[in-house]
Amino acid sequence: MQRRHVSLALLASLSVALSACSKQESASPAAPAAAPIAPGQALDTLAREGKGFTVGALMSAHTVYVLFDPQCPHCAHLWQASIPLQGKVKFTWLPVALLNAKSLPQGAAIMTAANPAETMNTHERELLANSGGISASASIAPEVEATIKNNTALLDRLGATSVPFIVAKHQGSGQVVTQAGSMGTQALAQFLGMAQ
């Protein structure tokens, strides 16, 4: 019986690991880390320091922050799962550059688009169709590049090693909740404490 519990726990941890994209280890030394962000401060810090684009119920008192890499298929699945909830909650998507050389230009293209939500829809659809996502110029305005690098640093300060990474306030308990990895619409609604 104990062996079965260990197997179930291992299977559960693998399923979470398989629903997120992790950064690749690089040969270059890491820059000195900024101060870590305490879990209880994550929401306020992202509201103050993170930059991205907002979709959904813009007047909602509930903001869900999602740090995502444009090259992450799990982020694409989370984007699709969030669409049915956008009428009830506000989502702010913060692009990071974690996975490969396309991450930064695609994040910049989405963030600076005239209609970021429409561009994100197109990008995620193309990414899930294995076409690599939207085409994006390697020429990025310095302030946009700095914004995405800052978002990536925030992800590190949150102690996250994979994307998507969600930070929100649970609507029932009022507690700040975080989650690494994708989930379906119903699981996302439950995670956020949304009344069904």
C-alpha positions, 0 to 999 in steps of 0.5 A: 500500500505504501508503495502505491502512495509513493507511485501516485505521488511520483506520478502527480509530480511528473504530471505537474512537471510535464505541464510546464516549460523549464529554462535551459541550463546555460554555460554562462554564469548567472548574474547576481540575483536580486532579492527574492520575492516572498510569496505573500508579496508576489501579487503586489510586486508584479502589480508594481514592477511587472509589465505586459498586456491585460485581457478579460474583465478590465474592471474586475477587482481580481487580477491574475498575473501569468508569466509566460514564454512565447515558445512554451506550449504549456503557456499556449494551453493555459492561454486557451483555458483562460479564455472562458474565464475572461468575462469574470476576471482580469488577466495580465500576461507578462512575457519572459525570455526563458526558453530560446532565442525566439522568446524575446522577439515574439514577446516583444511583438505580442506586447507591442501589437495594436491588439495584443489579445488578437496577436496572442490568439494567433501566436498560440494557435500557430505555436500549438500547430507546431509552426513556431508561432508568429514571425517577429523582428529581431530588432526590439526597442531597448525599453521593450527588451528591458521590460521583458528582461525585468519580467524574467528577473521577476520570475527568478525572484519568485523562485519559479523555474518554469512557465507558465507561472500564475500569481493571483488572489484566491477569491474565496480565501483572499490568500495569494496563490501561485502555480507553476504549470498549465491547467484546464479551464475548470481547474483554473477556476477552482485554483482562483476560487471562482464560484461555479 
